[in-house]
Amino acid sequence: MDAGKHQYDESKIKTLSSLEHIRKRPGMYIGRLGDGSHADDGIYILLKEIVDNAVDEFIMGAGKRIDIHLAEDGRVAVRDFGRGIPLGKIVECVSVINTGAKYNTEVFQFSVGLNGVGTKAVNALSEFFQVTAYRDGRFAHARFRRGELLEKDEGESAEKNGTLIEFSPDSEIFPNFHFDPQFLDKRMWRYAYLNAGLRLRLNGAQYHSERGLIDLLAKEMDDDNLYARISYRDKTLEFAFSHLNSYGENYFSFVNGTYTSEGGTHLSAFREGVLKGVNEFSKKSFVNTDVRDGIIGALAVKIKDPIFESQTKNKLGNTDIRAWIVGTVKEAVEKSLYQDAEAARLLLEKIQNNEKMRKELQSVRKEARAKAKRVEFKIPQLKDCKYHPSRGNPSPPGRENMIFITEGQSASGSIVSSRDPMRQAVFSLRGKPMNVFGQRLAFLYKNEEMYQLMRALDIEDSLAGLRYDKIVFATDADVDGLHIRNLLLTFFLQFFEPLVKFGYIHILETPIFRVRTKEETIYCYSEAEKQRAASKLHGSGRKKAVEITRFKGLGEISPKEFKQFIGPDIRLREVGLDTASEVQRVLSFYMGKNTPERRQYIMENLVLSM
């Protein structure tokens, strides 16, 4: 090797300013970038950082209203009516890392933004950013472009105290971005539920809650709960929970107003407190799974020095709060059960039913495992990948592993031949899976197809064993393929709902048409795309012969072609949930018995589509 070509000396050492570092490594500060099609995309994190600051003012008792406006061109404006940024420090507070009042617990007791980065990241990643602070009849204003100060002034003002921040996400970093109204609506409601009494307005829509987490659960459960919600609230801890007739556990956990999707020590302490409270009241020794199976709960804690596992604050790491939360939850649960005899009776009935089902399931599991070992140690339908993340430590974005669930040998053959064997596994279904709606969990262990799928995912005992970052449905884009997709969704929603809730389930999008000439090929994902492609190729130069092929199934796409559709440019559509209460209602309507209502719905929609 020629050392001269790779000279390493003082000239190669670079020092980036804080804002330059944010722009060069934005993922370190706001997670995934994206275009707004995913709830965790960067543009929502930018908005969140600004709204969080406004909510902090409300938490400190300054200002009960926040106005948010999103223009069609993507410009965002957030106006709070708190104390306003001190006028003499307005530039530093939005552009200098590690500058802010949130290091002072007398000014901000329960803030998430303790690292002094949030607003600065928004500034650095915006092509337009301006801040105006109003305090006691005066204002200060500063305008920036990509973190660089352009102008600053101050003077007198008749505006009420508070802060107005306006920004436009940088189109160089977020090309073709858009704000999804559904994601925004969910975020605004969460702010309202976590801050009872706060009023938010987003483009005129009002968001307000008086009962806090009780209102959150009421919306999620839609009165499907088995008993009156058990709840508690003080200045630093709030929770509410009940049970549904479903499997698994479902929680919404928050720290200082931020949703911790991966939970953390506060959630594990809450779960322990519920178990201890129930056992203390009942004078029994129920096991944790029996108490928590079917539970849906919401938890919010406020602590002075939160320690998160990443800048995006998905998981809390503080260990010193465990004893306090366990003790408070235990006492509150025990007291609530003594006060509401009917809720206590129904809760214990649910736990005892869970206990009975668990014991029945133990023998079924044992029998299923023994049968699987007799037939074949390996899972016959699985072509595994070589890389698997360690338990509880998922792969970083862009390096995830995934498993494709396909319908038959032809489709799986194309994927197996074109996949990345390091990170892409394939599970081939043998025909259509069973409709498991209304079945008990024990049924899955008696059905060979369902049991082998659970074994492949390693979730036969617990979801904690899941071996893949993404579970991808790879079905044909025809009626049979859509039916299989619905049957798979029923399987996961009925028994493994958290996998859907936390974004593990995806649908592979593959082209329906191939439009080509001798010189160019265009793959199309809709009828409209096909028409545009045909017009383009017809009109390019002299009129050319255009060949249009419709792929009736994945097996018709050659492995050489298929490789590009499951490579770096893979198109995946994540399956999400609106509310927990929707699951059973939707499954019952579409996958339950053939009711007159469903027949009428089909007839009406058939007429409309003809």
C-alpha positions in Angstrom: 0.0 0.0 0.0 1.3 3.5 -0.9 1.4 5.3 2.5 1.6 8.6 0.7 -1.9 8.3 -0.6 -3.2 8.0 3.0 -1.1 10.6 4.8 -2.1 10.9 8.4 -0.8 14.2 10.0 -2.1 17.3 11.7 -3.9 18.5 8.6 -6.3 15.5 8.8 -7.5 16.4 12.2 -10.8 18.2 12.1 -12.8 20.0 14.9 -16.5 20.5 14.2 -18.6 23.1 15.9 -21.6 21.8 17.9 -24.1 22.8 15.2 -21.8 21.4 12.4 -21.8 18.1 14.3 -25.6 18.1 14.5 -25.9 18.6 10.8 -23.2 16.0 10.0 -24.7 13.4 12.3 -28.4 14.3 12.7 -29.4 10.7 13.6 -27.4 11.0 16.9 -29.8 13.8 18.0 -33.2 13.0 16.5 -33.0 9.3 15.5 -34.3 8.3 12.1 -34.7 11.0 9.5 -37.5 9.8 7.2 -40.1 11.7 5.2 -42.9 11.9 7.8 -44.5 8.5 6.9 -43.4 7.0 10.3 -44.4 8.4 13.7 -40.8 8.5 14.8 -39.4 10.3 11.8 -37.2 13.3 12.4 -39.7 16.1 11.6 -41.9 14.9 14.4 -39.0 14.9 16.8 -38.2 18.5 15.8 -41.8 19.5 16.6 -41.7 17.6 19.8 -38.6 19.3 21.1 -40.2 22.7 20.7 -43.6 21.7 22.1 -41.8 20.0 25.0 -40.3 23.3 26.0 -43.8 24.9 25.9 -45.2 22.1 28.1 -42.3 22.6 30.6 -43.7 26.1 31.1 -47.1 24.7 31.9 -45.6 22.1 34.3 -43.9 25.0 36.2 -47.2 26.8 36.5 -46.6 29.4 33.8 -49.1 29.4 30.9 -52.1 27.0 30.3 -52.3 27.4 26.6 -50.1 26.4 23.6 -50.9 27.4 20.0 -49.4 25.4 17.2 -49.7 26.1 13.5 -48.5 24.0 10.5 -48.5 25.7 7.2 -49.0 23.8 3.9 -45.3 24.5 3.0 -44.1 22.7 6.1 -43.4 25.8 8.2 -44.1 25.3 11.9 -45.1 27.9 14.6 -45.3 27.2 18.3 -46.5 29.9 20.7 -46.6 29.4 24.5 -47.7 31.8 27.2 -45.1 30.9 29.8 -42.4 33.1 31.2 -40.6 33.7 27.9 -36.8 33.1 27.3 -34.8 35.8 29.2 -34.2 38.4 26.5 -30.5 38.8 27.0 -29.9 35.1 26.4 -32.2 34.4 23.5 -29.5 33.6 20.9 -27.5 31.4 23.3 -30.6 29.4 24.4 -31.4 28.3 20.8 -27.9 28.0 19.3 -25.2 27.1 21.9 -25.1 23.5 23.1 -25.2 23.0 26.9 -26.9 26.3 27.4 -30.2 26.7 29.2 -32.1 27.1 32.5 -33.0 23.4 32.7 -29.8 22.7 34.5 -31.3 24.8 37.4 -33.9 22.7 39.2 -35.3 25.9 40.8 -36.4 27.0 37.3 -37.3 23.6 35.7 -37.9 20.8 38.2 -39.2 18.0 35.9 -37.9 18.7 32.4 -36.9 16.1 29.8 -34.5 18.4 28.0 -31.7 18.5 30.6 -28.9 18.2 28.1 -29.5 21.6 26.5 -29.6 20.1 22.9 -33.2 19.9 21.7 -33.9 23.4 20.5 -30.4 23.8 19.2 -30.9 20.6 17.1 -34.1 22.0 15.6 -32.2 25.3 14.8 -29.3 23.5 13.2 -31.6 21.2 11.1 -33.9 24.0 9.9 -33.4 26.1 6.7 -35.5 28.8 8.5 -35.6 29.3 12.3 -36.7 32.3 14.3 -37.4 32.8 18.0 -39.2 35.7 19.6 -39.5 36.0 23.4 -41.9 38.4 25.2 -41.3 39.5 28.7 -43.0 42.3 30.7 -43.7 44.6 27.8 -40.5 44.0 25.8 -39.4 41.5 23.2 -36.2 40.0 21.7 -36.1 38.4 18.3 -33.4 36.3 16.5 -33.5 34.7 13.0 -31.2 31.9 11.8 -30.5 29.8 8.7 -29.2 26.2 9.4 -28.0 27.3 12.8 -26.2 30.5 11.7 -27.5 33.8 13.1 -28.7 36.2 10.5 -30.3 39.0 12.5 -31.2 40.0 16.1 -33.2 42.8 17.6 -35.3 43.8 20.6 -37.8 46.5 21.7 -41.2 47.2 23.2 -44.2 44.9 22.8 -47.8 44.6 23.9 -47.8 40.8 23.5 -48.5 38.6 26.5 -45.4 36.9 28.1 -44.2 33.7 26.4 -42.1 32.4 23.5 -42.9 32.1 19.8 -40.7 29.7 17.7 -41.1 29.2 14.0 -39.1 26.9 11.8 -39.0 25.0 8.5 -37.2 21.6 8.5 -34.2 21.7 6.1 -35.2 20.2 2.7 -31.6 19.0 2.2 -32.0 16.7 5.2 -35.7 16.0 5.0 -36.5 15.9 1.2 -40.2 15.7 0.3 -41.3 15.6 3.9 -44.9 15.9 5.1 -46.6 16.0 8.5 -49.2 13.2 8.8 -52.4 14.5 10.5 -53.0 11.2 12.3 -49.6 11.2 13.9 -50.0 14.8 14.9 -53.4 14.1 16.4 -52.1 11.3 18.5 -49.2 13.4 19.8 -51.4 16.3 20.7 -53.8 14.1 22.6 -50.9 12.6 24.5 -49.7 16.0 25.6 -53.3 16.7 26.8 -53.6 13.4 28.7 -50.3 13.9 30.4 -51.0 17.5 31.4 -54.5 17.7 32.7 -55.8 21.2 32.4 -53.4 22.2 29.5 -55.1 23.5 26.4 -53.4 22.9 23.0 -54.6 24.2 19.6 -53.3 22.7 16.4 -54.5 24.6 13.3 -57.7 25.4 15.3 -58.3 21.9 16.6 -58.6 21.8 20.4 -56.9 19.2 22.7 -57.8 19.2 26.4 -58.2 16.6 29.2 -59.3 17.1 32.8 -58.8 13.5 34.0 -55.4 12.8 32.5 -54.4 9.2 32.1 -58.0 8.0 32.9 -59.1 9.8 29.7 -56.2 8.2 27.8 -57.3 4.7 28.8 -60.9 5.6 28.2 -60.1 6.4 24.6 -57.9 3.3 24.1 -60.4 0.9 25.7 -63.7 2.5 24.7 -65.4 1.0 27.7 -64.3 -2.6 26.9 -62.6 -2.8 30.3 -63.6 -5.6 32.6 -63.9 -3.4 35.7 -63.7 0.3 36.7 -60.2 1.7 36.0 -57.9 1.7 39.1 -56.1 5.1 39.2 -53.8 7.3 41.3 -52.3 10.7 40.9 -49.9 12.9 42.9 -47.3 15.5 41.9 -44.7 13.0 40.7 -46.6 9.8 39.9 -49.8 9.1 38.0 -51.2 5.7 36.7 -54.4 4.1 35.6 -55.1 0.5 34.5 -57.7 -2.2 34.0 -58.0 -5.5 32.1 -59.4 -6.5 28.7 -60.5 -10.0 27.5 -57.2 -10.3 25.6 -53.7 -11.7 25.8 -50.5 -10.1 26.7 -49.7 -6.7 28.4 -50.3 -3.2 26.9 -48.7 -0.2 28.5 -48.3 3.5 27.8 -45.4 4.8 29.9 -44.0 8.3 30.1 -41.2 10.2 31.9 -41.5 14.0 32.3 -44.0 14.0 29.4 -42.0 11.9 27.0 -43.3 8.6 25.7 -40.9 5.8 26.6 -41.8 3.2 24.0 -39.3 0.7 25.4 -40.3 1.2 29.1 -37.5 1.1 31.6 -37.1 1.0 35.4 -40.3 3.0 36.0 -42.5 0.6 34.1 -40.9 -2.6 35.6 -41.4 -1.0 39.1 -45.0 -0.2 38.3 -45.7 -3.8 37.2 -44.1 -5.1 40.4 -46.2 -2.7 42.5 -49.4 -3.9 40.8 -48.4 -7.6 41.6 -47.6 -6.8 45.2 -50.8 -4.8 45.7 -53.0 -7.5 44.3 -51.3 -10.2 46.4 -51.4 -8.1 49.6 -55.2 -7.5 49.1 -56.1 -11.1 48.1 -53.7 -12.7 50.6 -52.6 -15.0 47.7 -49.4 -15.6 45.9 -50.4 -15.1 42.3 -47.5 -15.1 39.8 -46.8 -12.0 37.7 -48.0 -13.4 34.3 -51.4 -14.3 35.8 -51.9 -10.8 37.3 -50.8 -9.0 34.2 -52.1 -11.0 31.2 -54.8 -8.8 29.5 -53.8 -5.7 31.4 -53.8 -2.3 29.8 -52.2 0.5 31.8 -50.8 4.0 31.6 -48.0 5.4 33.8 -46.4 8.8 34.0 -43.6 9.8 36.4 -41.8 13.1 36.9 -38.2 13.0 38.1 -35.5 15.6 38.4 -32.6 13.8 36.8 -33.9 11.3 34.2 -31.2 9.0 32.7 -32.2 7.8 29.2 -30.5 5.1 27.2 -30.4 7.4 24.1 -30.9 10.9 23.0 -34.4 9.9 21.6 -35.4 8.9 25.2 -37.1 5.6 24.5 -36.1 3.8 27.7 -35.5 5.1 31.3 -32.4 3.8 33.2 -32.7 5.4 36.7 -32.6 2.6 39.3 -33.0 4.8 42.4 -36.7 5.4 41.7 -37.7 1.7 41.8 -38.5 1.4 45.6 -40.5 4.6 45.6 -42.7 3.6 42.6 -43.2 0.0 43.8 -44.3 1.1 47.3 -46.6 3.8 46.1 -48.3 1.6 43.4 -48.7 -1.3 45.9 -50.4 0.9 48.5 -52.6 2.6 45.9 -53.7 -0.7 44.3 -54.5 -2.3 47.6 -56.5 0.8 48.8 -58.5 0.9 45.5 -59.4 -2.7 45.7 -60.7 -2.3 49.3 -62.7 0.7 48.2 -64.3 -0.9 45.2 -65.5 -4.5 46.0 -67.0 -5.1 42.5 -63.7 -4.1 40.7 -61.8 -6.3 43.1 -64.1 -9.3 42.4 -63.8 -8.9 38.7 -60.0 -8.4 38.8 -59.5 -11.5 40.9 -61.8 -13.5 38.6 -59.7 -12.5 35.6 -56.5 -13.4 37.4 -57.9 -16.8 38.4 -59.0 -17.4 34.8 -55.5 -16.5 33.6 -54.1 -19.0 36.1 -56.3 -21.8 35.0 -55.5 -21.1 31.3 -51.7 -21.0 32.1 -51.8 -24.4 33.8 -53.8 -25.9 30.9 -51.3 -24.4 28.5 -48.3 -25.9 30.2 -49.3 -29.4 29.3 -50.2 -28.4 25.8 -46.8 -26.7 25.3 -45.0 -29.8 26.7 -46.9 -32.1 24.3 -46.3 -29.7 21.3 -42.5 -29.6 22.0 -42.3 -33.3 22.3 -44.1 -33.8 19.0 -41.8 -31.2 17.3 -38.7 -33.0 18.5 -40.0 -36.4 17.2 -40.8 -35.0 13.8 -37.7 -32.8 13.2 -35.4 -30.8 15.5 -35.2 -27.9 13.0 -38.2 -25.9 11.8 -38.9 -27.4 8.3 -40.4 -24.2 6.7 -37.6 -21.9 8.0 -34.6 -20.7 6.0 -32.9 -18.8 8.7 -30.4 -15.9 8.5 -27.0 -15.9 10.2 -27.3 -12.7 12.3 -29.6 -12.3 15.3 -29.5 -9.4 17.7 -28.8 -10.1 21.4 -31.9 -10.4 23.5 -33.3 -7.0 24.6 -30.7 -5.2 22.3 -32.2 -4.7 18.8 -30.1 -3.9 15.8 -29.4 -0.3 14.9 -31.5 1.3 12.1 -30.3 0.1 8.7 -28.7 -3.1 10.1 -31.9 -4.9 11.2 -32.5 -8.5 10.5 -36.0 -9.6 9.2 -38.1 -12.7 8.5 -40.3 -12.9 5.4 -43.5 -14.9 5.8 -44.4 -16.1 2.3 -47.3 -18.1 0.8 -45.9 -21.2 -0.8 -42.8 -22.6 -2.4 -42.6 -20.4 -5.6 -42.6 -17.1 -3.7 -40.3 -18.4 -1.0 -38.0 -19.8 -3.7 -37.6 -16.3 -5.3 -36.9 -14.7 -2.0 -34.5 -17.4 -0.8 -32.5 -17.1 -4.0 -32.2 -13.3 -3.8 -32.1 -12.6 -0.1 -29.1 -11.5 2.1 -28.6 -14.7 4.1 -26.8 -12.7 6.8 -29.9 -10.7 7.8 -32.9 -12.0 5.9 -34.8 -15.2 6.9 -37.7 -16.8 5.1 -40.7 -18.8 6.5 -42.9 -20.5 4.0 -46.5 -21.1 4.8 -48.1 -24.4 3.7 -51.3 -23.1 2.2 -53.6 -20.6 4.0 -53.2 -20.3 7.7 -56.1 -21.0 10.0 -58.5 -18.2 11.1 -57.6 -18.1 14.8 -60.1 -15.4 15.8 -62.0 -16.5 18.9 -59.6 -19.4 19.6 -57.8 -19.9 22.8 -54.1 -19.7 23.0 -53.8 -23.5 23.5 -55.1 -23.9 20.0 -51.9 -22.5 18.5 -49.8 -25.3 20.1 -52.1 -27.9 18.7 -52.0 -26.5 15.1 -48.7 -27.5 13.4 -48.5 -24.5 11.1 -49.1 -21.9 13.9 -46.8 -23.7 16.3 -44.0 -23.8 13.7 -44.4 -20.1 13.1 -44.2 -19.4 16.8 -41.1 -21.6 17.0 -39.5 -19.7 14.0 -40.0 -16.4 15.7 -39.1 -17.9 19.2 -42.2 -16.5 20.8 -43.7 -19.8 22.0 -42.9 -18.9 25.6 -42.6 -15.2 25.6 -42.3 -12.2 23.3 -39.0 -11.4 24.9 -37.5 -14.2 22.9 -38.3 -12.6 19.5 -35.3 -13.3 17.2 -36.1 -10.7 14.5 -36.2 -6.9 14.3 -38.9 -7.0 11.5 -41.6 -9.5 10.6 -42.5 -9.0 7.0 -45.6 -10.4 5.2 -44.6 -11.2 1.6 -47.9 -12.2 0.0 -49.2 -11.9 -3.6 -51.1 -8.7 -4.5 -54.3 -10.7 -5.4 -57.4 -11.7 -3.5 -55.8 -14.9 -2.1 -52.7 -12.9 -1.0 -54.8 -10.3 0.7 -56.8 -13.0 2.5 -53.6 -14.7 3.8 -52.3 -11.2 4.9 -55.6 -10.7 6.9 -55.3 -14.2 8.5 -51.7 -13.4 9.6 -52.8 -10.1 11.0 -55.5 -11.9 12.9 -52.9 -14.3 14.3 -50.7 -11.5 15.6 -53.5 -9.1 16.8 -55.3 -11.9 18.6 -52.4 -13.3 20.5 -49.3 -11.1 20.1 -50.7 -7.6 19.9 -47.6 -5.8 21.3 -45.6 -6.9 18.2 -48.1 -4.8 16.1 -48.2 -2.0 18.6 -44.4 -1.6 18.7 -43.9 -1.6 15.0 -42.5 -5.1 14.3 -45.1 -6.1 11.7 -44.5 -4.9 8.1 -46.0 -5.6 4.7 -43.6 -6.0 1.7 -44.5 -3.8 -1.2 -43.5 -5.3 -4.6 -44.3 -4.1 -8.1 -47.5 -5.1 -9.7 -46.4 -4.2 -13.2 -43.2 -4.2 -15.3 -43.2 -1.6 -18.1 -40.2 -1.8 -20.5 -38.6 -1.3 -23.8 -35.3 -2.7 -25.0 -33.5 0.3 -23.5 -35.4 0.9 -20.2 -37.4 -0.9 -17.5 -39.8 0.7 -15.0 -41.4 -1.2 -12.2 -44.8 0.1 -11.1 -46.8 -0.3 -7.9 -50.2 0.9 -9.0 -52.3 1.3 -12.1 -51.6 5.0 -12.2 -47.8 4.4 -12.1 -48.2 1.9 -15.0 -50.1 4.5 -17.1 -47.4 7.2 -16.4 -44.6 4.8 -17.2 -46.2 3.6 -20.5 -46.7 7.2 -21.6 -43.1 8.1 -20.7 -41.6 5.2 -22.6 -43.9 5.7 -25.6 -43.0 9.3 -25.8 -39.2 8.9 -25.4 -37.6 9.6 -28.8 -39.2 7.7 -31.6 -42.3 5.7 -30.8 -41.1 2.5 -29.3 -42.8 -0.9 -28.6 -43.6 -1.0 -24.9 -44.1 -4.3 -23.1 -46.3 -4.4 -20.1 -46.3 -7.4 -17.7 -48.5 -7.9 -14.8 -47.0 -10.0 -12.0 -49.8 -12.3 -10.8 -47.7 -13.5 -7.9 -44.3 -13.1 -6.3 -43.1 -16.4 -7.8 -43.4 -14.8 -11.2 -40.6 -12.3 -10.4 -37.3 -13.8 -11.2 -34.7 -14.0 -8.3 -32.4 -11.6 -10.3 -35.3 -9.0 -10.4 -36.5 -9.8 -6.9 -33.1 -8.9 -5.4 -33.6 -5.2 -6.0 -37.0 -5.3 -4.2 -35.6 -6.7 -0.9 -32.3 -4.9 -1.0 -31.3 -1.5 0.3 -34.3 0.1 -1.5 -36.9 -2.3 0.1 -40.3 -0.8 0.4 -42.0 -1.8 3.7 -45.3 -0.6 5.1 -45.5 -0.7 8.8 -48.8 -2.0 10.4 -50.0 0.2 13.2 -52.8 0.5 15.7 -55.1 3.4 16.4 -56.5 2.3 19.7 -56.5 -1.0 21.7 -60.3 -1.1 21.7 -60.3 -1.1 17.8 -58.6 -4.5 17.7 -61.4 -6.7 18.9 -64.1 -4.7 17.2 -62.3 -4.9 13.8 -61.4 -8.6 14.2 -64.9 -9.5 15.2 -66.4 -7.6 12.2 -64.0 -8.9 9.5 -62.9 -12.3 10.9 -65.7 -13.4 13.1 -69.0 -15.1 12.2 -70.6 -14.0 9.0 -73.0 -11.5 10.5 -75.8 -9.7 8.6 -74.0 -6.4 9.2 -70.9 -7.7 7.4 -72.9 -9.1 4.5 -74.6 -5.8 4.2 -71.3 -3.9 4.2 -69.9 -6.2 1.5 -73.0 -5.7 -0.7 -72.9 -1.9 -0.3 -69.2 -1.7 -1.2 -69.5 -4.1 -4.1 -72.2 -1.9 -5.6 -70.1 1.2 -5.0 -67.1 -0.4 -6.7 -69.0 -1.6 -9.8 
